[in-house]
């Protein structure tokens, strides 16, 4: 019976998270996994190559060793185990699930922020402070995007909720009221 991607990600991430936490290596493993995710995102075909028949075993092992270079024993073991079980296509999902657990434990909230212009530092700090209060978080991680079409204001999406304070949205709301 084959396990689905999310089940695999949950199992590996949970085991790694618990071990890293018990051994006091949570911060280090988290940082290593964030770097590892960047590698996989920058090279979208990497996971596929590591499970394909196009590369020889020795070529795959060389790539795995490069991924393990400089990593802690826990991260090295994870990479090796995922490779050995032919689950490299689940690596990013495992990392995402690990980060979800890390964020939950550390009361960290990721927020996608869309503005019409780039936020300056005082506005960014004020937005973070407002979001810290709103979500009861200890840390807010902003993922900023500039979209001139919203005209002004800000759209924030965090924890599956969208707060739309854009000028475009307000104008459309006024239009709808006028039409009634």
N, C-alpha and C positions, 0 to 999 in steps of 0.2 A: 504494500500500500504506500503510495507516494503522498508525502505531506505537502500542503499548499505553502506558498511563499510566506504568508503571514504567520502561520504556525511555526515554521522553521525560524523565522526572525524572532518571534516571541521567546522560543525556547533558548536559543543561543544568547540573545541579549539578556534575558533574565539570569541565566547561569553566570555570564561574564559580569554583569552588574553586581550580583551578590558576592562573587569572589573578589572583585575589585574593592568593593565596599568593606568587606571583612579584612582584607589585607591592607587597607588604608591607601590604596592606589587609585581611587576613583577619579581624582582630578587628572592624574597622568594618563590613565587609560582613555578618559574622555577626550583629552587633547590629541592623543595619538589617533583615535578613531575619527575625529574631525579632519585631521590631515589625510587620513586614509580615504575618507569620503571625497575630499577634494581631488585626490588622484583618480578615483573611479569616475567622478563627474567630468574631469578634464579629458578622460580617455574612455568614452562610453562603450567601446568595443572590448575593453580589457577583460571584463567578467566573461564575456562570450568566448574570447580567445582561450581563457584558462580552463574552459570546459569542452572546448571543441577538439576535433581530431586533426585540425589543420597544423597544430604545433606538436612537436615531439614532447615526450614527458620531460626530457632534460631542459628543453626550452621553457616549458611551463614552470618547472622547478626553479629556474633562474629568475623568472619574473616574480615568483612567490618569495624567493630570498631577497629580492630587491624591495619588495613591499615590507618585509620583516626587518630590514636593516634599521638599527638604532631603536627599535621598539622594545617595550618592556616584555618580560616573559609572558604575561597574560595576553597581551596583544599578539605576540608572536605565535602563541599556542592557538589563539582563535583563528588567525589566518591559516595556519597549518591544518587545523581540524576542518575548517570550511573547505579548504582545497582538497584534502584527503577524501572527504565525503562528496565531492563533486557539486558543491553548493555555492560556488563563487558568484553565481547569478543572484544570490540572496544577500550578498555582503552589504550592499547599501541599505537594504531593508533592515538588516540586523543592526547596523549603525544607527539608523533612524529610530528604531525601537529602543536601543540603548540610550540615545539622547532624550527620548520621551521620558524614560524612567529617571534620567539624570535631572531633567527639567522639573519633573514632578517633585522629586525629593528636595531640590534646591529652590523651589517656588520661583522658577524662571519661566517667563512667558515670552514667546516669539510673536511679534506683531508685524504684519505687512502694512506698510504705510504708503499711501499714494498722495502726492501733493502736486500742485501746479508748478511750483518752483522748488528748487533745492532748499531744504531746511537749513537755517543758520544754527550755530551751536546753542544760543539761548532758547530758540524755539524747540529744538530737538530735546534739550534738557527739560523744558516745561512739559512737552508731550510725554516724555518718559515718566516724569513725576506724576502726571495725571493718570497714566496707565498703571503705574505702581499702585496708586490708591484704588483705582477702579477694580483691578484684578487681585488685590491683596498679595502682590508679588514682592519678592526681594530684588529681582532683577528683570529688566525688560531688554530684549534683544530686538532692535528695529531692523527691518529689511525694507529699505526705502526705494521707491520708484517715483520718478517724475513723469506726470502725464498732464500736459498743458490743456487737454480737452476738459478737465474738470473745472477749469477757470480759476478756482481759488478754493481755500479751505483744505480739508483733509479727509481721507477715507482710511479707516483703520480696520483691519481684520485680524482678530486674535481669538483663540479658543473657540473657533467655529462661529463667531459672531462678527457682524460687520457694523461698524458705526460710520454712517455716511454724513459727514458735515461739509460736503463739497458744495460750492456755489452752484454748479450745474444742477445738482440734485434739488437744491432749494428753489431755483428758478423753475424747474419742471413741476415741483409741488405747487408753486404759486399759479402756474399755467393751468394745472388740473383744477385748482379751486376756482379760477376765473371761468373755466368752461362750464362748471356746474351751475 
